[in-house]
Amino acid sequence: MTSKTSPESPLPIRTVLQMVGGWIGKLGTVWVEGQITDLSARGGTVFMTLRDPVANVSARVTAPRGVYEATMPRPADGARVVVHVKPDFWVNKGSFAFTALEIRPIGVGELLARLERLRQLLAAEGLFNADRKRRLPFLPGTVGLICGRDSAAERDVLENSRRRWPAVRFKVEEVAVQGPYAVGEVTEALRKFDADAEIEVIVIARGGGSLEDLLPFSDETLVRSVAACRTPVVSAIGHEQDSPLLDLVADVRASTPTDAAKKVVPDVGEQLTLVRQLRDRGRRVLGGWLDREMSWLTSVRSRPSLADPVRELERRAEQAEALRDRARRSLSGSLDRAEDSLSHLRARLVALSPAATLERGYAIVQDPSGEVVRLAKDVAPGSLLTIRLSDDRLTVRTEDPTRTEEPTKTRKPRKKAADETAS
């Protein structure tokens, strides 16, 4: 139902508040869940604030003392509860609050079930994946520490870190680490450190506690804030057996605050020992290499070619002379064999030459055409014949066999031996 109003016809404030009260009264009773803060009692009434653990939303709740005392165990500040409430609006003051009709604390089993559902949801989104976790720097310049006020966790982290590396620097933010304000203060400190360029690692540390005490470190808002950080985050919550969701989303999980100091800062003694070992190892490696190279150089220098290079040249010269003499002997033998072969060939040629036959007293008769006369019947009477002797020639004319005359001897000058051989 709406009312028409204008500057000329406004509604009285009481009317508007009565209308608001009527709308709120139509809601009836509802069951709500939240975290109790600002718990106090005055007279027969218990006052508290019911805070939403995820969003920054809260509402005032009043409960009769009998309703509060009937709840077992009685809830305290920071307790998670389910409350059956009736909304009330006081027209006189224009204020709104819930009246609790029944309060039920959330049991440990139910808390664990809710945490498991939240864990599965965040895991499905990939917030716990190993590939998104960042490595810590070897030696951070400045470490941001988020811890409780004047807590043992703060002392453990600072003392152990400075014992391991005295020059390490810390920026400390002391916040509430349990109760209704823990999530907001830890998240704000985390945002502040993540925006600081000097801080290279953020450590969130708290000592042990019950499941309810550690609930802020499984809060969805805080877990998502850690996942969104650009600076590596180390979770050091509780003891070894404690496992809040912050451990799963952090880049490094430390079992205790002391373990966080060991993971964040290297031990100067261990590093000096490592440097000394590496230096000794380097010396051994370099010394071994030098020894091998010196041995190789010594063996090379001891070789005959380098130890006595003139002797090697002499040996090579001797080999060259031996090869030269061998070549000369081989060539001389080849020439001798060729000369013997030529002599044998010349002797055979002389033996087969007609000149040798002529020297033994034989003669060759040739007709004018140069043909050798082999039969007497082939020569006609009166033919001019040439008789070739070993050293000259005779020209004769044949006669009738019936006539007897003194043959005429014609001597010709002796030709060269080459012409005779050719003829």
DAPE-V390899 format. One record per residue. NEAR is the number of other ideal C-beta (glycine too) atoms within 10 Angstrom. D_LAST is the distance of its C-alpha to the last C-alpha in Angstrom with 2 decimals. Layout:
near=NEAR d_last=D_LAST
near=NEAR d_last=D_LAST
This chain:
near=5 d_last=162.72
near=5 d_last=162.18
near=9 d_last=164.72
near=6 d_last=164.44
near=11 d_last=164.94
near=6 d_last=164.70
near=5 d_last=165.69
near=5 d_last=168.97
near=8 d_last=169.62
near=10 d_last=168.13
near=13 d_last=168.88
near=8 d_last=170.77
near=10 d_last=168.66
near=11 d_last=170.81
near=13 d_last=169.95
near=15 d_last=166.24
near=17 d_last=166.45
near=13 d_last=168.52
near=15 d_last=165.82
near=14 d_last=163.09
near=17 d_last=165.19
near=12 d_last=165.57
near=11 d_last=161.81
near=13 d_last=161.14
near=12 d_last=163.87
near=8 d_last=162.11
near=10 d_last=159.16
near=7 d_last=161.21
near=12 d_last=160.11
near=11 d_last=156.46
near=11 d_last=154.49
near=16 d_last=152.35
near=14 d_last=150.00
near=21 d_last=149.57
near=23 d_last=149.77
near=22 d_last=153.14
near=16 d_last=153.58
near=14 d_last=156.60
near=19 d_last=158.80
near=10 d_last=162.44
near=13 d_last=165.91
near=8 d_last=169.22
near=6 d_last=172.29
near=9 d_last=171.67
near=14 d_last=168.45
near=22 d_last=164.88
near=15 d_last=162.62
near=26 d_last=158.83
near=17 d_last=155.80
near=22 d_last=153.38
near=21 d_last=149.85
near=13 d_last=146.80
near=17 d_last=144.10
near=12 d_last=141.25
near=9 d_last=142.62
near=9 d_last=144.83
near=10 d_last=147.90
near=15 d_last=151.26
near=16 d_last=154.81
near=14 d_last=158.21
near=23 d_last=159.78
near=16 d_last=163.32
near=25 d_last=164.40
near=14 d_last=167.81
near=13 d_last=167.98
near=9 d_last=168.68
near=18 d_last=165.46
near=20 d_last=163.47
near=13 d_last=165.08
near=12 d_last=164.59
near=17 d_last=160.83
near=8 d_last=159.41
near=7 d_last=157.71
near=13 d_last=159.12
near=22 d_last=156.37
near=11 d_last=155.69
near=16 d_last=153.76
near=20 d_last=150.15
near=22 d_last=150.95
near=18 d_last=149.36
near=19 d_last=152.06
near=14 d_last=152.77
near=24 d_last=156.10
near=16 d_last=158.23
near=22 d_last=159.57
near=15 d_last=161.78
near=19 d_last=161.14
near=15 d_last=164.19
near=17 d_last=164.74
near=11 d_last=167.71
near=16 d_last=168.94
near=7 d_last=171.12
near=8 d_last=168.18
near=13 d_last=165.34
near=10 d_last=163.45
near=14 d_last=161.44
near=16 d_last=161.05
near=21 d_last=160.56
near=17 d_last=163.23
near=22 d_last=161.86
near=14 d_last=163.38
near=14 d_last=161.13
near=23 d_last=158.48
near=15 d_last=155.78
near=19 d_last=153.32
near=17 d_last=149.74
near=10 d_last=148.87
near=11 d_last=145.86
near=8 d_last=144.35
near=13 d_last=144.62
near=16 d_last=143.20
near=11 d_last=140.20
near=12 d_last=139.68
near=15 d_last=139.79
near=16 d_last=137.37
near=10 d_last=134.99
near=10 d_last=135.12
near=16 d_last=134.45
near=17 d_last=131.58
near=10 d_last=129.97
near=11 d_last=130.42
near=18 d_last=128.81
near=14 d_last=125.98
near=9 d_last=125.25
near=11 d_last=124.93
near=10 d_last=122.31
near=18 d_last=124.42
near=18 d_last=123.65
near=10 d_last=119.87
near=5 d_last=117.83
near=5 d_last=115.21
near=11 d_last=117.82
near=15 d_last=118.95
near=13 d_last=117.78
near=8 d_last=116.71
near=18 d_last=118.98
near=12 d_last=117.67
near=8 d_last=116.78
near=14 d_last=119.35
near=24 d_last=121.68
near=12 d_last=123.10
near=15 d_last=126.49
near=26 d_last=127.96
near=25 d_last=130.72
near=28 d_last=133.31
near=27 d_last=135.81
near=27 d_last=138.52
near=17 d_last=142.25
near=9 d_last=144.69
near=8 d_last=144.86
near=16 d_last=143.12
near=14 d_last=141.55
near=25 d_last=138.35
near=22 d_last=138.07
near=12 d_last=138.56
near=20 d_last=136.02
near=29 d_last=133.31
near=19 d_last=133.97
near=12 d_last=134.41
near=19 d_last=131.46
near=24 d_last=129.16
near=15 d_last=130.14
near=14 d_last=129.83
near=18 d_last=126.25
near=17 d_last=125.30
near=9 d_last=127.98
near=9 d_last=126.59
near=20 d_last=126.89
near=12 d_last=129.15
near=18 d_last=131.49
near=16 d_last=133.50
near=15 d_last=136.33
near=17 d_last=138.29
near=15 d_last=141.37
near=22 d_last=142.44
near=16 d_last=144.50
near=25 d_last=142.47
near=18 d_last=144.96
near=19 d_last=147.67
near=22 d_last=147.80
near=16 d_last=146.31
near=22 d_last=143.33
near=26 d_last=140.88
near=17 d_last=141.70
near=17 d_last=141.55
near=26 d_last=138.34
near=20 d_last=136.67
near=14 d_last=137.77
near=21 d_last=136.52
near=23 d_last=133.21
near=12 d_last=132.86
near=15 d_last=133.71
near=24 d_last=131.13
near=17 d_last=128.41
near=10 d_last=128.94
near=13 d_last=128.67
near=7 d_last=125.12
near=11 d_last=125.65
near=21 d_last=126.33
near=17 d_last=123.23
near=24 d_last=124.95
near=28 d_last=128.34
near=30 d_last=130.21
near=29 d_last=133.16
near=27 d_last=135.11
near=29 d_last=138.30
near=20 d_last=139.74
near=15 d_last=140.64
near=16 d_last=143.38
near=11 d_last=144.59
near=14 d_last=142.91
near=17 d_last=145.39
near=18 d_last=144.73
near=21 d_last=141.00
near=24 d_last=141.35
near=29 d_last=140.68
near=27 d_last=137.11
near=23 d_last=136.53
near=22 d_last=137.90
near=15 d_last=135.65
near=15 d_last=136.15
near=22 d_last=135.06
near=24 d_last=132.12
near=15 d_last=130.79
near=19 d_last=131.31
near=23 d_last=129.18
near=18 d_last=126.45
near=12 d_last=126.41
near=17 d_last=126.08
near=8 d_last=122.97
near=18 d_last=123.65
near=20 d_last=122.95
near=27 d_last=126.18
near=25 d_last=127.07
near=26 d_last=129.89
near=30 d_last=132.01
near=29 d_last=135.01
near=25 d_last=137.15
near=11 d_last=135.75
near=10 d_last=132.90
near=7 d_last=134.74
near=19 d_last=135.69
near=17 d_last=133.34
near=23 d_last=134.53
near=25 d_last=132.35
near=24 d_last=131.55
near=19 d_last=129.38
near=18 d_last=127.22
near=25 d_last=126.63
near=26 d_last=126.18
near=19 d_last=122.69
near=20 d_last=123.53
near=20 d_last=126.35
near=23 d_last=128.00
near=17 d_last=130.32
near=21 d_last=132.77
near=29 d_last=133.25
near=16 d_last=131.92
near=18 d_last=128.78
near=28 d_last=128.43
near=28 d_last=128.33
near=14 d_last=125.52
near=16 d_last=123.49
near=29 d_last=123.97
near=25 d_last=123.54
near=16 d_last=120.94
near=15 d_last=122.14
near=15 d_last=121.27
near=11 d_last=121.11
near=10 d_last=118.73
near=14 d_last=116.54
near=10 d_last=116.44
near=11 d_last=115.49
near=12 d_last=112.79
near=10 d_last=111.45
near=10 d_last=111.43
near=10 d_last=109.64
near=10 d_last=107.05
near=10 d_last=106.59
near=10 d_last=106.12
near=10 d_last=103.72
near=10 d_last=101.75
near=10 d_last=101.63
near=10 d_last=100.41
near=10 d_last=97.74
near=10 d_last=96.59
near=10 d_last=96.76
near=10 d_last=94.75
near=10 d_last=92.12
near=10 d_last=91.93
near=10 d_last=91.65
near=10 d_last=88.76
near=10 d_last=86.98
near=10 d_last=87.57
near=10 d_last=86.22
near=10 d_last=83.14
near=10 d_last=82.69
near=9 d_last=83.17
near=9 d_last=80.59
near=11 d_last=78.12
near=9 d_last=78.77
near=9 d_last=78.31
near=10 d_last=74.79
near=10 d_last=72.15
near=11 d_last=70.53
near=10 d_last=73.83
near=11 d_last=75.41
near=12 d_last=72.45
near=10 d_last=69.95
near=7 d_last=68.06
near=11 d_last=67.48
near=14 d_last=65.96
near=11 d_last=63.64
near=11 d_last=62.66
near=13 d_last=62.05
near=10 d_last=59.87
near=10 d_last=58.01
near=10 d_last=57.48
near=10 d_last=56.17
near=10 d_last=53.78
near=10 d_last=52.57
near=10 d_last=52.19
near=10 d_last=50.16
near=10 d_last=48.03
near=10 d_last=47.40
near=10 d_last=46.69
near=10 d_last=44.18
near=10 d_last=42.54
near=10 d_last=42.38
near=10 d_last=41.04
near=10 d_last=38.33
near=10 d_last=37.51
near=10 d_last=37.30
near=10 d_last=35.05
near=10 d_last=32.72
near=10 d_last=32.81
near=10 d_last=32.03
near=10 d_last=29.14
near=10 d_last=27.80
near=10 d_last=28.18
near=10 d_last=26.44
near=10 d_last=23.51
near=10 d_last=23.44
near=10 d_last=23.61
near=10 d_last=20.80
near=10 d_last=18.62
near=10 d_last=19.67
near=10 d_last=18.89
near=11 d_last=15.39
near=12 d_last=14.89
near=9 d_last=16.65
near=9 d_last=14.55
near=13 d_last=11.10
near=15 d_last=9.57
near=14 d_last=9.95
near=13 d_last=13.57
near=14 d_last=13.82
near=16 d_last=12.55
near=13 d_last=15.12
near=7 d_last=17.71
near=8 d_last=17.46
near=12 d_last=15.28
near=13 d_last=12.86
near=15 d_last=10.48
near=16 d_last=11.90
near=15 d_last=10.48
near=15 d_last=12.99
near=10 d_last=13.17
near=5 d_last=12.16
near=8 d_last=8.74
near=10 d_last=10.59
near=10 d_last=10.80
near=17 d_last=14.28
near=8 d_last=16.42
near=6 d_last=19.88
near=9 d_last=21.34
near=7 d_last=23.58
near=10 d_last=20.83
near=14 d_last=20.36
near=8 d_last=23.19
near=11 d_last=24.84
near=9 d_last=23.86
near=14 d_last=20.31
near=11 d_last=17.74
near=15 d_last=14.87
near=19 d_last=11.98
near=15 d_last=12.11
near=19 d_last=9.54
near=15 d_last=11.71
near=15 d_last=11.95
near=12 d_last=12.69
near=13 d_last=12.13
near=19 d_last=11.56
near=17 d_last=14.38
near=14 d_last=15.37
near=15 d_last=18.17
near=13 d_last=20.47
near=15 d_last=22.06
near=13 d_last=25.85
near=9 d_last=28.69
near=8 d_last=29.21
near=6 d_last=32.76
near=7 d_last=31.96
near=7 d_last=31.29
near=8 d_last=29.83
near=5 d_last=28.13
near=10 d_last=24.44
near=9 d_last=23.34
near=9 d_last=20.84
near=11 d_last=18.85
near=9 d_last=17.34
near=10 d_last=15.06
near=6 d_last=15.14
near=12 d_last=12.92
near=13 d_last=10.55
near=8 d_last=10.83
near=10 d_last=9.80
near=8 d_last=8.64
near=9 d_last=6.05
near=19 d_last=5.05
near=12 d_last=5.47
near=8 d_last=3.87
near=14 d_last=0.00
